[in-house]
Structure formats: C-alpha cells, structure tokens
Amino acid sequence: MARSVKGVIVAVTSALAFAGCTTTQHEAQRERLDSARQRVALEPTRVAATNAMVTPVSVAAVRAGGKTAFVVRVTNRGRRAVTDLPISVGYKTAPGANVFLNSAADLNYFQAHLPAIRAGGSLTWVFTTRRAVPPAARPFARVGRKRAAPALLTDTDVRIPLTYRYQSRLNTVSVHLSNPTSVPQYELQVYAYAKRAARYVGAANATVTSLGAGSKQSLRLNVVGTLGHHFHIQAVPTILQ
C-alpha cells in the first residue's frame, strides 16, 4: 500500500492585500485579460533584455526519467508589485550555446510568464518539460522588462485554499482546490517542490483552466524527481481584480 503525506495549507498569492466585490466592469476586464493572455501564448516568447529589478536569485533543474523541472526563485526588488513578466528558461551547453526550453508558441501562458510578485517579495516558479537537460549543462532563467498582458493589480483579497495528498508509489500529488472568493480564476497556477540538504529533489506544476467564484475542483500533479515527506505546495491566483 502506498505511503502518503496529507496536509492542508492556505496558499496566499503574492501577499498583496485585496478586497472588493464583483461588478460588470470587473467581469469585462477579466475576460479581456484572459483573451489577451491567450493571444500572447500563440506567439514564441524569448527574453533578450533582462529586468534589473525583478531577478532570479536561484535556478535549479531537477532531472528524472528523461524529464526536467526548473525551480526558479524570483525576487522583486522594486517598490511596486509586478505581474505578467515574461520568463525564459533553458540551459547552456559546454561550447557556450543557450538552449531555450519554453520559447515555443502555443505553450500555456504561465509556462513562459510570471504571476504577480509583490514589492519586495519573492515567488518560486516551476516549469516542467519532457525534454532532458544534459547532466553537465548549466540551467539559466531570464526575466523580461515589460509585462506581456494588461493585468491590473487592485485591492482584491484573493486566496485559494487547497488540500493535498502525496502518493509516493505513484509519485503524484492529488490536490483539491476551492475558491471562496467572488473572483473567478483563469489559468490558475499550482506549484509543488521539495528540497533535501539545500538541494531541490522534486517539483511539479499544473494549470487549472478555470476555477469559478465559489467553485471547487480536483486535479493531479505528476512529479519530476520525488517530493518525500516534506514539500511546499501552493495555488497562485492569476486574476487579481
């Protein structure tokens, strides 16, 4: 019988303070934002000019079973919250060439963009790919300067609670999400990762296409590497207005 880890956490997005009610104007803004993100996702994303204030402070690649998970810790040293900044990840070969792994068109939007990060705050972003990264290759991450979609950061308190169960035999995490707010979520991000002796040993990510106001949903995350008994998991809201 598979061993499991059970727990409950309240995932707080970027620690922004939010409050407010839903109006017709808000609904229209959210739909426009979702459409804008979908249009951006149709095009390739590759960061050339990097952001001086929003920077990766650590980049780790977890390799297992021919797959790779990138775990990137990003810090916002600016005085304002930011969102929807493009991010590129990949690795540098021995001869010095850069191989980009999330630059293709038609990827999920948040596979190449960051959710909100509060002023002075940090976010741990996870990207997984079926491509293997050579053992000797050095992973990299670059954050762009300008946001890719017209997202607004207003005073709405958006928190998405979740419960989870890790099944070590299957190496999956079963997650149950609920949205107690009046703010629907589009492309909601779920990230999980684990460290052992200061080294990332497992990670997973998933996108929930839609989680309506007052609704619930379950999903399963496939882990690259292994999570073990102690890991972090969070649901990161992407609609903050």
Backbone torsions as a table, in degrees:
resi	resn	phi	psi	omega
1	MET	NA	135.7	-174.9
2	ALA	-69.5	138.8	172.6
3	ARG	-78.3	153.4	-178.3
4	SER	-144.4	160.0	174.1
5	VAL	-118.5	130.8	179.5
6	LYS	-117.2	147.7	178.3
7	GLY	-171.3	167.6	177.7
8	VAL	-135.6	132.0	172.3
9	ILE	-136.6	158.3	170.7
10	VAL	-102.8	117.8	-178.5
11	ALA	-88.7	121.6	178.8
12	VAL	-105.7	127.0	-175.2
13	THR	-57.3	-109.0	-173.7
14	SER	-103.6	21.7	179.5
15	ALA	63.5	25.4	173.2
16	LEU	-80.0	146.6	178.9
17	ALA	-90.8	125.2	-174.6
18	PHE	-130.7	146.2	172.5
19	ALA	-160.5	160.2	177.8
20	GLY	139.6	167.6	-177.5
21	CYS	-115.2	164.4	-179.4
22	THR	-84.3	132.7	175.4
23	THR	-125.4	168.8	177.2
24	THR	-60.6	-37.2	178.2
25	GLN	-63.3	-43.5	177.9
26	HIS	-60.9	-44.4	-179.4
27	GLU	-59.4	-42.7	179.7
28	ALA	-65.8	-40.0	178.7
29	GLN	-62.9	-41.3	-179.1
30	ARG	-65.6	-42.0	179.8
31	GLU	-65.8	-38.9	177.3
32	ARG	-65.0	-40.4	179.2
33	LEU	-64.0	-45.0	179.2
34	ASP	-60.6	-42.9	178.9
35	SER	-64.7	-41.2	179.8
36	ALA	-63.1	-41.8	178.5
37	ARG	-64.1	-39.6	178.8
38	GLN	-64.1	-37.8	178.3
39	ARG	-66.6	-42.6	178.8
40	VAL	-61.4	-39.2	-177.5
41	ALA	-65.5	-17.6	179.0
42	LEU	-74.5	-16.9	-176.9
43	GLU	-107.0	154.9	176.7
44	PRO	-64.3	150.7	176.9
45	THR	-126.9	122.3	177.5
46	ARG	-146.3	116.7	-177.0
47	VAL	-79.4	125.1	175.7
48	ALA	-107.1	-53.2	178.7
49	ALA	-93.0	122.1	-173.9
50	THR	-90.9	156.6	-178.8
51	ASN	-81.3	133.1	-178.4
52	ALA	-82.8	-22.6	-175.4
53	MET	-103.2	-30.5	-179.9
54	VAL	-109.4	106.2	-168.6
55	THR	-133.0	148.4	172.6
56	PRO	-72.4	125.8	177.5
57	VAL	-98.7	-15.9	172.7
58	SER	-154.3	143.1	178.4
59	VAL	-135.2	120.8	-179.6
60	ALA	-128.6	144.9	176.6
61	ALA	-117.9	122.9	175.7
62	VAL	-99.9	121.7	-176.7
63	ARG	-111.8	130.0	178.5
64	ALA	-165.4	134.1	174.5
65	GLY	58.1	32.6	-179.1
66	GLY	77.9	5.4	178.2
67	LYS	-114.2	164.5	-180.0
68	THR	-138.7	138.4	172.6
69	ALA	-118.3	128.5	174.4
70	PHE	-98.3	129.6	175.7
71	VAL	-117.5	112.6	-173.5
72	VAL	-119.4	121.5	175.3
73	ARG	-93.5	117.1	-176.2
74	VAL	-114.1	133.3	-180.0
75	THR	-117.3	137.4	177.0
76	ASN	-102.8	106.0	-179.5
77	ARG	-90.1	4.8	-179.9
78	GLY	-82.5	177.6	-178.2
79	ARG	-95.1	-1.9	-179.9
80	ARG	-128.6	148.9	174.2
81	ALA	-66.5	150.1	179.6
82	VAL	-131.2	157.1	177.1
83	THR	-155.3	160.4	174.3
84	ASP	63.1	25.4	175.2
85	LEU	-76.4	139.3	177.9
86	PRO	-70.2	148.4	176.1
87	ILE	-137.3	135.6	176.3
88	SER	-116.3	137.4	175.2
89	VAL	-129.8	156.3	179.1
90	GLY	174.8	-153.5	179.7
91	TYR	-146.5	156.9	178.4
92	LYS	-101.8	129.6	179.9
93	THR	-78.1	168.5	179.3
94	ALA	-57.7	-39.6	177.5
95	PRO	-73.1	-8.1	176.9
96	GLY	104.0	7.2	179.3
97	ALA	-82.9	144.1	177.2
98	ASN	-93.4	128.7	176.5
99	VAL	-111.2	113.8	-179.2
100	PHE	-88.3	134.7	-176.0
101	LEU	-108.4	-13.0	-179.7
102	ASN	-126.9	33.8	-177.1
103	SER	-97.8	-7.1	-174.9
104	ALA	-71.5	153.9	173.9
105	ALA	-71.2	158.5	175.6
106	ASP	71.9	15.8	169.6
107	LEU	-76.5	159.4	169.8
108	ASN	-57.1	140.1	-173.9
109	TYR	-52.1	-46.5	-175.0
110	PHE	-83.4	7.7	167.4
111	GLN	-82.2	-10.2	178.5
112	ALA	-136.1	12.9	179.0
113	HIS	-143.2	156.7	-177.1
114	LEU	-100.8	139.7	167.3
115	PRO	-68.2	-176.2	-174.3
116	ALA	-67.1	144.0	173.2
117	ILE	-130.9	124.1	-177.4
118	ARG	-68.5	163.0	176.2
119	ALA	-60.9	127.3	-179.0
120	GLY	75.4	5.7	-175.8
121	GLY	-104.4	-179.3	-178.6
122	SER	-134.8	160.2	176.4
123	LEU	-141.1	135.4	171.7
124	THR	-99.3	112.9	-174.0
125	TRP	-105.2	138.8	-177.1
126	VAL	-122.5	134.5	175.2
127	PHE	-131.6	131.0	177.8
128	THR	-119.6	147.6	-179.1
129	THR	-143.8	152.1	177.4
130	ARG	-81.2	-1.6	178.7
131	ARG	-87.0	140.4	178.3
132	ALA	-86.5	143.6	174.5
133	VAL	-104.3	127.5	-179.4
134	PRO	-54.1	142.3	-175.9
135	PRO	-55.1	-36.8	-176.6
136	ALA	-87.7	-6.0	-177.2
137	ALA	-73.0	148.1	-178.6
138	ARG	-101.2	117.5	-180.0
139	PRO	-71.5	151.5	176.5
140	PHE	-138.8	162.3	174.0
141	ALA	-144.8	139.9	178.6
142	ARG	-132.1	134.0	177.2
143	VAL	-108.3	133.3	-177.7
144	GLY	-80.2	173.2	-174.1
145	ARG	-86.3	-39.0	-170.8
146	LYS	-114.7	142.9	178.3
147	ARG	-68.1	151.4	-173.2
148	ALA	-93.6	-18.5	-177.3
149	ALA	-138.8	156.3	-174.1
150	PRO	-79.2	55.3	179.6
151	ALA	-74.0	143.2	178.2
152	LEU	-111.1	140.3	175.3
153	LEU	-109.2	101.2	-177.5
154	THR	-113.4	-169.7	-173.9
155	ASP	-93.8	57.2	177.5
156	THR	-110.9	128.7	-178.2
157	ASP	-87.2	99.4	-176.1
158	VAL	-109.5	112.7	178.3
159	ARG	-131.2	133.6	-178.2
160	ILE	-116.1	101.3	177.8
161	PRO	-70.1	154.0	175.9
162	LEU	-149.1	156.3	168.0
163	THR	-121.6	156.3	-175.6
164	TYR	-149.3	161.7	176.7
165	ARG	-146.5	118.8	178.9
166	TYR	-92.4	125.2	177.0
167	GLN	-105.8	102.9	-173.5
168	SER	-65.8	-33.7	-179.4
169	ARG	-63.5	-40.3	179.0
170	LEU	-90.0	-14.2	-176.1
171	ASN	56.0	47.6	178.2
172	THR	-132.3	159.1	175.2
173	VAL	-119.5	120.6	174.4
174	SER	-89.6	125.9	-174.5
175	VAL	-122.9	135.9	174.5
176	HIS	-118.5	120.5	-176.5
177	LEU	-107.9	149.1	171.9
178	SER	-138.0	146.1	179.8
179	ASN	-119.3	94.4	-177.2
180	PRO	-81.9	0.8	-175.1
181	THR	-93.3	176.5	175.5
182	SER	-92.5	6.8	-176.7
183	VAL	-105.6	112.5	176.6
184	PRO	-68.8	151.4	178.7
185	GLN	-112.4	131.0	173.6
186	TYR	-114.9	132.4	-179.3
187	GLU	59.0	41.5	176.6
188	LEU	-59.4	136.2	-177.1
189	GLN	-102.3	136.3	175.5
190	VAL	-124.2	122.3	-178.4
191	TYR	-121.8	139.5	174.1
192	ALA	-135.6	142.8	179.1
193	TYR	-160.0	155.2	-178.6
194	ALA	-138.1	145.1	176.7
195	LYS	-117.7	149.2	171.8
196	ARG	-141.9	121.5	-177.5
197	ALA	54.6	47.0	176.3
198	ALA	67.4	15.2	179.7
199	ARG	-125.5	133.1	177.7
200	TYR	-69.7	129.8	-176.8
201	VAL	-118.3	-10.1	179.9
202	GLY	-164.4	151.9	179.1
203	ALA	-162.0	157.8	178.1
204	ALA	-156.0	155.2	174.0
205	ASN	-146.7	159.2	177.8
206	ALA	-155.2	155.8	177.3
207	THR	-118.7	128.7	173.9
208	VAL	-98.8	112.1	-173.8
209	THR	-57.1	-43.4	-179.0
210	SER	-151.5	131.1	174.0
211	LEU	-132.7	98.1	-173.7
212	GLY	-66.9	161.3	176.6
213	ALA	-58.1	129.4	178.9
214	GLY	75.4	8.3	-176.0
215	SER	-103.8	170.8	179.2
216	LYS	-131.0	156.5	179.5
217	GLN	-159.4	147.9	177.2
218	SER	-116.9	150.8	177.9
219	LEU	-154.6	170.0	-179.9
220	ARG	-127.5	133.2	178.0
221	LEU	-104.2	130.5	174.1
222	ASN	-91.6	125.6	-172.3
223	VAL	-91.5	136.4	169.3
224	VAL	-95.5	123.8	-172.4
225	GLY	86.7	-138.8	177.8
226	THR	-148.2	147.2	-177.5
227	LEU	-95.1	-34.0	-178.1
228	GLY	71.9	-154.9	-174.4
229	HIS	-88.0	-21.1	-175.3
230	HIS	-124.2	112.3	178.6
231	PHE	-149.1	166.4	179.4
232	HIS	-110.3	138.7	177.2
233	ILE	-140.3	140.0	-178.1
234	GLN	-149.0	148.7	171.3
235	ALA	-105.7	123.0	-173.9
236	VAL	-108.1	108.7	179.1
237	PRO	-62.4	148.0	-179.8
238	THR	-119.4	-9.1	174.5
239	ILE	-111.0	113.6	-172.2
240	LEU	-124.2	39.9	179.3
241	GLN	-148.5	NA	NA
